């Protein structure tokens, strides 16, 4: 009997609606654990999830039968529900529509893991939008800056 073998590593980047800085340090690790568990429940493998006040990076070993869109729909909907059910924010929590997804080879796992693990230190030197636009450019993804993670008006 034939089997399916795979090695698909992707980094997801998604932001709080309007990029509000409302993911508080006091409950951030709890949220990141929930996100990791949600990824694992889909059959994918959470390698690391980390972020700061306004966004999250999630590095995943993607199962070939799970689409990136379906995974993000599950993770964002259920993590929002968790935040709201536990009243972790003053107002109703929502993630921004859309996400970034970037693929990597096996040899890059250690580098990406360290990069995501050091988000707090990294963002003392570079703002989120600069980081995100650098990723888009590094991966040669065409984009319109007017539609990259909407800000509060």
C-alpha positions in Angstrom: 0.0 0.0 0.0 1.3 3.4 -1.0 1.7 6.2 1.5 1.8 10.0 1.3 5.0 11.6 2.4 5.3 15.3 2.9 7.5 18.0 4.2 5.7 21.4 4.0 6.8 24.2 6.4 5.0 27.5 6.4 5.0 30.6 8.5 1.7 32.4 9.0 1.5 36.0 10.0 -1.8 37.5 11.1 -2.7 40.7 12.9 -5.3 42.0 15.4 -8.1 43.9 13.6 -6.9 47.4 12.8 -3.5 46.3 14.1 -4.5 47.4 17.6 -1.9 46.6 20.3 -4.2 44.7 22.6 -2.6 41.3 23.1 -1.4 41.8 26.6 1.8 40.2 27.9 -0.1 38.8 30.9 -2.2 36.4 28.8 -0.2 36.3 25.5 1.5 32.9 26.3 -1.9 31.4 27.1 -3.2 32.6 23.7 -0.2 31.3 21.9 -0.7 27.9 23.5 -4.3 27.9 22.4 -3.2 28.7 18.8 -0.6 25.9 18.9 -3.3 23.4 20.1 -5.7 24.6 17.4 -3.0 24.0 14.8 -2.3 20.5 16.2 -6.0 19.6 16.3 -6.2 20.0 12.5 -3.5 17.3 12.0 -0.8 19.9 11.3 2.2 20.4 13.6 2.7 23.6 15.5 6.4 24.3 15.6 6.2 27.7 17.3 3.7 30.5 17.8 4.8 33.8 19.1 4.0 37.5 18.7 3.6 40.8 20.3 0.7 43.2 21.1 -0.7 43.5 17.6 0.2 40.3 15.6 1.2 36.7 15.7 3.7 34.5 13.8 2.9 30.8 13.7 5.4 28.3 12.1 3.7 25.1 11.1 4.4 21.7 9.6 1.4 21.7 7.2 -0.5 18.5 6.5 -1.1 18.3 2.8 -4.8 17.7 3.2 -5.3 21.0 5.1 -5.4 24.2 3.1 -3.7 27.3 4.5 -7.0 29.2 4.3 -8.9 26.5 6.2 -6.2 26.3 8.9 -6.3 30.1 9.4 -10.1 30.2 9.4 -10.0 27.6 12.2 -7.2 29.2 14.2 -8.5 32.8 13.9 -12.1 31.9 14.6 -11.4 29.7 17.6 -8.7 31.8 19.2 -11.0 34.9 18.9 -13.7 32.9 20.6 -11.3 31.9 23.3 -10.3 35.5 23.9 -13.9 36.7 24.0 -15.2 33.8 26.1 -12.5 34.5 28.7 -13.0 38.3 28.4 -9.3 38.9 28.0 -10.0 42.3 26.3 -12.2 45.2 27.2 -14.0 45.0 23.8 -14.9 42.2 21.4 -11.7 40.8 20.0 -11.3 40.2 16.3 -8.4 39.3 14.0 -7.8 41.3 10.8 -9.1 39.7 7.6 -6.4 38.0 5.6 -2.9 36.7 6.6 0.5 36.2 5.2 1.9 32.7 4.5 5.5 32.0 3.6 7.0 28.6 2.8 10.4 27.3 3.9 12.6 24.2 3.4 13.8 21.8 6.1 17.2 23.5 6.3 15.5 26.8 7.3 13.6 25.4 10.3 16.1 26.5 13.0 16.5 30.0 11.6 12.8 30.6 11.3 12.2 29.1 14.8 14.8 31.5 16.3 13.3 34.5 14.4 9.8 33.8 15.7 11.0 33.1 19.2 12.7 36.5 19.3 9.7 38.6 18.2 9.8 41.0 21.2 13.5 41.8 20.7 13.1 42.0 16.9 10.2 44.5 17.2 12.3 46.9 19.3 14.2 47.5 16.1 11.6 47.1 13.3 7.9 47.9 13.3 5.4 45.2 12.2 4.5 46.8 8.9 8.1 47.1 7.9 8.7 43.5 8.9 5.6 42.3 6.9 6.5 44.3 3.8 10.1 43.0 3.9 8.6 39.4 4.0 6.4 40.2 1.0 9.4 41.7 -0.9 11.7 38.8 0.1 9.2 36.3 -1.3 8.6 38.5 -4.4 4.8 38.7 -3.6 3.2 41.6 -5.4 1.0 43.8 -3.1 -0.7 47.1 -2.9 0.3 48.9 0.3 -3.2 50.4 0.6 -4.5 46.9 1.4 -1.9 45.5 3.7 -3.5 45.1 7.2 -6.0 47.9 7.6 -5.4 50.5 10.3 -8.0 52.2 12.5 -9.4 55.2 10.7 
